[in-house]
Amino acid sequence: MSITRREFSQGAPALAALVGVSSGLVATAFAQAPSSEELMKAGPLGDEIQGSDSAPVTIIEYASMTCSHCAAFHVTTYPALKSRYIDTGKVRYILREFPLDPLAAAGFMLARCAGKDKYYPVVDALFTKQAIWAVPKPLEPLLGIAKENGFTQESFEACLANQQILDGINSTRDRGAEKFGVNSTPTFFINGKIQRGAMSIEDLEKLVEPLLKS
């Protein structure tokens, strides 16, 4: 089913049964970490990649748009990560969708609909303004943010009715849970090693710098 304007106006709880997004995800137990080859396989919608393909460190983040810890990471840590490591060719960064509720799925749908050049700007806007739109009646504030990023009301509604994009996002989330043991957000894989929970730039430095020297 698609997310409609009427369903959005009823608030996020009413959407849960409609889009099949559940926070009760069960992660598969692992005897060993997933292989780099398996971890780097993109989902149906492809990966949105920042940084050099030849960077010695790859960071994959599984995040939910309505996760407060994810928002805190993107507002406080991510800018420094980008300037110090991504923009300098040291880190390749990939954000993967792991919505924990229907509203988070809707946010990611808008980022995908915005196009490759605007994917991360929309993600940044939604994380920065999370307190404004992640509310019981999210439609109007979410539409306002979408319009600030080039959407019209028609393209906004068409995006939220796009079942192919929703299915792709759900597939990425399900594979993260089933194949890689992701069961909370944010979850990071740094050169394949799992790290759970938001980190400061100092925390990241301790993990990234040794990999740059090896």
N, C-alpha and C positions, 0 to 999 in steps of 0.2 A: 504494500500500500504506500501511497505517497503522503507527504506532510502537506496539509492544506492550510490556507489562511484561517478557516473556521476552527480547525483543530488546534492551531497555534494559539488562538485567542482563548482557548480553554486552559492553557497552561501546560507546562512540561509533564506533570503526572498523567494527564489524559493521553499523552502521546505514546507512552510506553507500550501499550498493547498494539498500537498501530504500526510502529516501525520495527518492533522486535528487538529493541536494544535493551539489554539487561545489565545491571551492575553485578549480578550474581555469576560472574565468569569463573570457570574452574580451569586452572592452569594444569597442564600436563607435568608430571614429575620427570626429571631428567637424571639419567645416570652420568651424562657428560654435557658440556656446553654444545650448542649447535655449531655446525661448521660455518666458517666464514662464507663459503659458497652458498649454503642454504640461507644464511642470514641476509645475504645481499640480494636475494631474489625479490624483486618488486612485486607488489600486488597488482590486481587488474587495472588500476588507474595509473600505475607507474609511480616512481618515487620522485619527489621534489627535492633536488639536491642543491646544496650550497657548498661552494668551495671547489678546490682543484681535485680532479679525478686521480691525480698522482700524490695527493696528500698522504703522509705516512700514518696518519691517525684518522679513523672513521668513527664518528659518533652517530648512533641511531637512537632517536628518542621516540618512545611511545607515549603519547599524551592524550588527555581528554580536554576538550574546550571549556568545560565547566569545572574542571579541577582547580581549586584555589592554589594548590602547591605548584601546579604547572604554570599558572598565571604568574605566580611569584618568581619562578625561575625565569620566565621569558621577560619579565619586566626588570629584574635586578641582575641576573647572571648572563643571560643570553647576549645582551649588547656587548659586554666585555669579551665573551667567547668569540663573537663575530669579529670584533676589531683586532683582537690579539692573535687569534688562531685561524679562523675561517678565511678572512680577507687576506691573510698573509701566506696562504697556501699550506698551512701546517695541518689543518683539520678539514675533512669532508664531513658535512653535517646533513643528516636526513631526518625529517620529522615524519612519523607515521601515525595515522589516525587510530586512536583507541577510545572511541566514545563510550563513556560509562552511563549515558542516558540519552534520550532522544534529542534533547536540546543541543547537546554536544555534537551529535551527528549532524544536526542542521547547520551548526557553525562551520563544521568541516565541509559540508556540501557547498556552502557559499564560497569558501576559499577555493575549492576545486572549480566551481563555475566561473570564478573571476579570471581564470587563465594562469598560465605558468608565470608570467611576469608579475602578476598581482597576488599569487598564492601566499607568499610570506608577508607582504604588506597587510593582507586581510587577516591572516593569522595574528599578526602583531596587534592590529586594531582591536580584534576580538578579545585577546588576552588583556590588553591594556584597559579596555572598557568592560571587563567581565562583570563587574558589580552593577553595571547599568542594564545589561541585557539578560543576565542569568538570574531571572526573577520569575515569580509566578505567572506574570503576563508579559511574555518576552517579545511578542510580535512587533509592536511599534518601535521599541528601542533597537531591535535587531534590524528592522527595515531601515531605520535612520542611519545606522552604521553602514549597512549595505549601500545606501544611496551615496554616502560620503566616499565610497570606493567604486563608484561607477555604475551601480545597478539602478535600474528603474523598478517601479513596482511590478511591472510585467515580467521582467527578467528575474526578479527576486522570487516571485511566485512560481515561475517556470522551473527555476533551479530546485526549489524545495519539492517539486513534483517529479523530479528526475530520478526514476527508480534505478537506472543503471549506475548513477553516481552513488546512491545510497547503498546498493548492493556491493559496489567496489569498496566502499569504506567499511562496511560490515565484514567483508572478506578479509581485509587487512587486519581488523581487530581480532577476528576469530583465529586467524593464522598465528598472530602474535601470542594469543593465549594457548593454543593447542600445540604449536611447534616450539615456541621459545620460552614458555613459562611465564609470560607477562600476566600479572594478576592485580596490578595497581598502577597508578600513574603519579608522577612520571616514572618510567623505567627506561634506563639507558643501557646501550651496549657500546662499550668503548673498546675498539678492536676486538669485538666478540665477547668481552667480559661484561657480565651483567652488573649493573649498579641500580639500586632501587631508591627512589626518593629524590627530592629536589636538592641541588648542590649549590654552594656558593662558588664564585670564580676561584677562590683559594682551594676549595675541595677539588675542583676540576684540574687545576694546575698540578696538584699532587699526583693525579692519575695520568695526565697527558704528558707532562715534561719527561718522565722516564722513558716513555714510548718514543719521544722525539730523539732521544740520545741513543736508543738501542739500535 
